[in-house]
Amino acid sequence: MVTKILAPNNLVRKPRGPSKHVTDKVMQATLSVLVECGSAGLKIETIAERSGIHKTTLYRRWGDVHTLVKEAIASVDMEKFAVADTGTLQGDIDSLAINFAEHFQKPAIIAINRLIAGSRGSDHQLAAWMDEYWQSRHRLYQKAIEPAIKRGEILHPERFSMAIEMLVGPMLLRTIMTDQVLDSSFVHQLAVSAYQYLSH
């Protein structure tokens, strides 16, 4: 059994304006510029040139580059995140860790996480949006391990939030700070630590 985790409805950015085709081109161009140039390259003019959509259209539709970037981030976060119900808590945690590792190593996700980490103290609107997003995702991750709770495998369900941080924190450190690969042995060790924390 696989649980499909999607961004909550209140975080889904619905296309506005001329067409979905235009939106898709602009979102892809924005993410491409972010990956290649970092936050310093995020200018309406650059995105307009990369997307082939005139800058006046971008200004009219999104108003400024900050709004455009946030919508581009939301377009990535709408991707499906699959978590398998393996029948055991250890298998579920392994599956979750592998999915996290694959997600956090995507170039667009690395660029987004670096942008968020770098602007956390200055862009309070973006910070608030990410807090809301993470809380919503956390509730969905909690649902994914409900079968293990019913089986009595999780002795300390109140520790789940910390267990998720035990998986995510080291991965973020490697992907956005030290540029290290999330190899399988590293990911498995994180999963083992999170499993032991929840079950002992």
Disulfide bonds with the S-S distance in Angstrom:
none
